[in-house]
Amino acid sequence: MLDWHKATEIGVAFDTEQLARARDYAARMQSTAVAVVQRGETVAQWGEAEQPTDVASVRKSLLSALHGIAIAEGRLRLDDTLASLDIDEAATPLTAEEKRATVADLLTSRSGVYLPVDLEPSAVAAARPARGSHPPGRFWHYNNWDFNALGTIYEQATGTGVFDAFELRIARPIGMLDFRVADCAYGEAKLSQHRHYGFRVSARDLARFGQLYLQRGAWNGRQIVPADWVAASVQPHARAHSPHFAGRGYGYMWWTGFESDFAPLVTLPDGSFYALGYGGQYLFVIPAHDLVIVHTNDFARPGWRFLSDFEIGRLLWLILSAAGIAGIGPDTSFATAPGARLAGDELRAALAGRTLRFAAAAPDGPYVMRLAIDGTASLAKGPQQQLALTGKWWIDGNRLCRGWDKDLPRFGSWPVLIDGASVGLYEANDTMFLRAEMEE
């Protein structure tokens, strides 16, 4: 499968009008590239699909494949511990308890090692649990220390750099067209001796990697990644605890489930899995429909946009709808959704003194936002409804605006659609941001 033909040439059936809507939506989002492959044939390829971009945390799923090969070759074992592998930190030595963490614990982000790393966003650092608060293997926390240490472990076990190994063991065998080791780079080692390994991969090459996993690690009759490793990697060995990832499962550096406790996204068929990275980097694999979907976002571009999961979910819905796939959830666009479209004094009167309840299934839910008649606003969370934020709310045309006193982002403004007791708030590009139940 080194030469992929255009799907239109071999008759893969997609609704061309709906596919055009998806392409227009991707353009409005300012996506860098989208690639859609079904049954091994290219259905669609938009944007700069041949341009390697920093794929952020998608890198972790790429490394997972290399670990599977190394384990099959006997170079590593899932139950190897940090102690047995002589993994430590020079500046902040690991405790005996931390050194009990296994390769499996790191692959599933459950090491219990909570130390700072380089290139870590401040919000991620702020959410890090206290050191020693959880033993190895017991608590899931999206932890870049685990992922970076796995790079060190792989290189130490095999004697080969991560990028060189990926080129030799995966990129060449599956015919990647744009991958170059020279495009990739390691991060600094100031806070931690375990470096960030930054992959740059094009959308069309990511599609090939997704196709490799769709084919259980085989390519042109050759087993590139062990089939049992592929199967085990994409099972949810852990459940995400943080509100940002609520409802999602975590395998061996692969994700399962694509849900939101705030607004509908899209319902993926059972067995689907994906790699994801900061800012809207996604590689979806949907075995039930022999389908691979890639979305990239080059945040090295001036003026690039951070793309939310809600926008990615809307794009997915449009693509899956074009493929004629049923059971993907309702069309939640503002243009097609039922309900009253109010503005000005009418909208103010409909919302004043009301409470919006949402995210009931979130780990810290439900959320309750109170829109007081005097223009003050508050947000409470959890079963005990603990006060979390205070601020103000106001109406601007057909938009509900609110400003918190201390939280970031401090301000928000959304078009509103009211359907009985259901309230939908919409963000950029006709995408539902939040669905709430309105109460007195």
N, C-alpha and C positions, 0 to 999 in steps of 0.2 A: 504494500500500500504506500509506496514511495511517491507515486504520481496520483494525485486526487483529481478526478474529473469534476466538472461542474454538474451539480445535481440536476439542473435543467436539461442536461444532455441525456441523462439516464432515467429521468421521469420521477424523481422524488416529488411527491405532491405537497406543495405548500400553497396557501392562499396568497397570491401575489399582492393583492390590495392590502391585506392585513400585514404582510411582510413589509410593504412600503411604509405603513404606519409605524412599524417598529424602527425602520431605518430613519424616518423623520424624527422620531422620539429620541433616538441615539444622537442625532445631529443637534437637537435642541439641548440635550444634556451636555454637549461638547465632549462626548466620548472620544477617546483616541482611536479605538478600533473595536469591532465586533466580528466574531467568526461563528458561523453556525454549520455544524457538520452532522448529517444523519446517514446512517448505514455506510459510513466511511466516505461519503461524498459531500463536497462543499455545497451547501445550500445558499449561503450568503457570506459575503466578506466585505465589510464596510470600513472606511477610514484607512489609517496607516497600519494595516494588518501585518506588513512585512517589517515594521520598525521595532527593534528591541526597545523595551521600556523597563524601568525598575518595577518589578512585580511585587515588591514589598513582601508581605508575609505569605504569599503564594510560594515563596522560597522553601517554606517548611515542608510542604507536600512534595516538592522536588527532592529534598534531602531524605524524606521518608522512603522514597523508592530506593535510594542508595543504601540505606540501612537494611532494607529488606534483602537486597543482594548480598550485603556483607554478612548478614545473619545466616543466610542460606549457605554461604561458603565457609561457615564456621569461624569467621573472624570476630564475631560478636555473638552474645546471647542476650535475650530479653531480660534474663534475671541477673546479668552482670551488674554489680553495684558500683557506685562512684568510688568506694574504697578499693575494690578489686581492680578497677581501671586506673587507679592513682589519679583521680580527678580532684582538683582542689582549687582554691583561690589564694594567690600570694598575699594580697592586701588584707583580705578578710577570710582567714582559713575556715574551712567547713568544720562543723561539729561532727562528732561521731554519729549522732542521730541523722544529720543531713547526709552523711556518706553512705547511709543505708539505702538511699534512693537507688532504684534500678533504671536500666535503660528503658524498660516499659513505662516506668513512672514518668520519665522525662518525655517520652513520645506522646503520652496522654496528658501532659501538663499537670502532673500531680506529684512533683518531686518533694514539695515542702521546703525547697531552698528559696528563700526570699531575699535576694541580694540585688543591688542596683547593677544595671548594665549600660553600656554606651548606646547612643542613638535611641533612648527610650523617651517617648513623649511624656511631658510633665503629668498629664492626666493619668497615664498608665502607672507612673511611679507613685502617684498619690493613692492609687487603689491597691497597691501591693500590701498583702497581709504583714503583720509584724513577724519578725524573724522568730522561728521556733513555735509559731502559733498552731501549726498543723504538722503531724508526722508524715513521712513519705507514703504515697499511695492512697491517702485518705481524702484529700480535698483538691478539687479542680480549681485552678486559677491560671488564667492566660498569662504565661510566664516566659518572657524572652530569655531569662537566664537558662531555663531548660533547653530552649531551642538552640541557643548559641553553644551551650555546652555539648549538645549532640553533634554539632559541627566539629568541635575539638575531638570528641570521642571517635567519630568516623575517621578523621585524618590520622589520629594516633593508631587506630586499629588496622588501617589499610596502608598507611604510608603514602597516601595520595591526597592531593588537595581536592576539596569539594568540587570546584569548577572543572578541574581536569578530569576527575572521575565522572562527572555528569556528561561531559563531552564524549568520553571514551565508551562509557557503559550504556548511555541512553540516547544522547543527541544524535550521534552518528548512526547507530543501529536503526533508529526509527526515521532517519532522513530529515531531521530538522534543517531548515533552509537558512536560518538567520542567526543561529546561536554561535557566539564567539566567546572563548574564555577571556579574551582581552577586554570585553565589554563589562565583565563582572568585577566586583571589588569587595575586599574585606574592609570592615570598619576599624575604627581605632580601638585600642585596648588600654584605656585610661582607668575606667572604673572597674572593669573586669578583664581578666586575661583571655576570656572566651569571646572571640570576635563575632560580630555580625557578618554574615556572608550574603552579600547583595547580588542577587541574580537579575540579569536583564534578558528578557525573553520576548519575542514577538507574539502577537495574538495567534498567528497561523501556526507557530511552533507550539504554543500552549495547547492549541487544538489537537495537535498530534500527540502530545503527552496525555491529554484527556482520552483520546482514542485508544492509546496504549492501555490505560486502566479500564476502559470500556471492554477491551478485548482480554481482560484478566492477565495483563502483562505480556501478552504474546504479540509478535509483529512478523508478518510474512513467514509464519511457521517456526519462528525462533522465540524461545521464552526469554524475554529481556528482564522482567521482574517476576519473581516467583508468584504463581497464581494464588497460592495459599496466603502469601503476604498481602497481595492486593485485596483479597477477600477480607482478611482480618483488619487491614488498615482502615477500611471504610465502614466498619461497624462502630456504633457509639459505645466506646468503653467507658466514657464519662459523660456526665451532663453538665452543661454550662450553668454556673451559679450567678454570674453577674447580670444586671439588668440589660446591658447592651446585647448579650448573647442568649438571653432567656429563651428556652424552648429548643435549643440546639444541642446536638450531641457532638462528641469529640472522639475521633478514632486515633490512629497513629499519625497525627498531624494532618488529618483530613476532617472536614466537617460534615455533619448530617443534619437534616431539618433546616428549613428556612422560614422562620416564623417571626411574628412581632406581636407583642402584647399591647401595642398602641394603635396600629391600623392594619387592615388586611394587606397582605403582600401578594403572594401567589402560593397555591398548593402544589407542591412537587410530588410526583408519583413515588410510592414506596420504593426504597432502594436507591434513591438519588443521593449523590454526595458531591462535595465541592471543595475547592481550595479558595481562600480569600485573602486579600491584602488591602492595606490602608487605601482609602480614597476611592474605592470602587474597582479594585482588581478582582476578577472572579473567573474561575474555571468550573463550570457545572458539567457533571456527567450524569445522564439520565438513562440508565440501562433499559428501563421499561419501554422506551421508545427509540433505543439505539441512537441517542442524541448527545451531542457535545455542544455547549455554548460557552464562548469566551468573551469577556469584556475587559478592556484595558483602559487605563486613564494615566496619561503621562504627566506626573506632577512636577516634572522639570520644565514644563512649558510655562512661559509667563502668563499670568492670569488664569491658571488652571482652576477648575471647580472641584471641590470635594463632593463626591456623589453619594447620596444616602442610600441605605438599603431599600427605602421606599421607592426610590427611582429605579434601582436595579430590579426590584420586584415588579414594577410596572413594565419595564422592558422585557423581562422574562415572560410576563403574562401575554404580552403582544406577540412574542415569538412563538410561544406554545399554542396560542390561539391560532396563529397562522398555520401551524402544523396540524390543526384539527384535533388537538388533544383535549379530551373532556376532563371534568373534575378539577380544574385548575383554579376555581374560585370565581367570584363575580367580577365583572368589569366595574372597577371603582372610580373611573375617571369622573371628574366634575361635570364634564359635558354630557355624560350619559346616565349618571346616577339619578335616582328619583329624589324628590324633596323640594322644599321651598328655598328659593334663592332671594334672600332678603338683603336690605342695605339700609344704611343710615338709621333714622329713628326707629323704623320697624325692627331692624336687627337688634338694636340696643334694647328695645322693649322685650323682645323674645328671650334675651339672655340675662338681663339685669335681675339680680337676686337669685339666680339659679346656680346649681352645682353640676359640674361635669365629672362623671365617674368613669374611669377607664383603667386599663392595664390590671385587671383583676388577677390574672395569672402570673404577673411579674413577681420575682422573688421578694421585692419590697412593696408589692401592691396590696390592695388596690390604691390607685391615685385618685384624689378628689381635689378638683380645682373649683374654688368658690369665687363667683363673680358678684360681688356685693353691689347693691344699688348705688352706694356712694362712690363707686369707681375703684375701690380697693380690691385686691385679688390675693388669694392665698392658695398654697398647695400643701395638702397633707398626704401622708403615705402610711401604708401598712394597716393591719387589722385594728390597731389602736388609734389610727388616724393621727399620727404624730406630725405636728406642724413642721414643714420643711422649708417653705419659702413664702415670702410676702412681697407685695408690690402693688401695681395698678393695672387696670384694663381699660380699654376704650375701643371705639368703633371708628374705622376709616373706610367709608364707602361700604363695600360688601365684606370687609375684612375685620376679624377680631384681632386686636393687638393687645399684647400684655408685656409688661416690663417687671422683672424681678429686681429686688433691691441689691442682691449680692451674687446671684448665680450667673454663670456664663454658659451659653450665650444669654445675655441679659434680656434682649428684646426678641419678640417673635410677632409675626403678623401673617394671618392666614385667611383666605376666602372660606366662607362658611356655607354649609348646606344642611338644612334641618329637615329631617324626615320623621315626623311624629316626635318620639322621645329620643331619637338617634340624631347625634350631631357629628358631622364630618368636617374636619379641618384639612385644608389642602395646601401643599407647598408648591414649589416651582414645577413647571411642566405638567400641570394637571394631574398631580400625584397626591393621593390621600396620605396625610401625615398622621392623623389621629382620628379614631372613632370613639365617641363617648356616649354614655347615656345621660340624658339631662334630667335632673331632679329638682324639686322645689327647695 
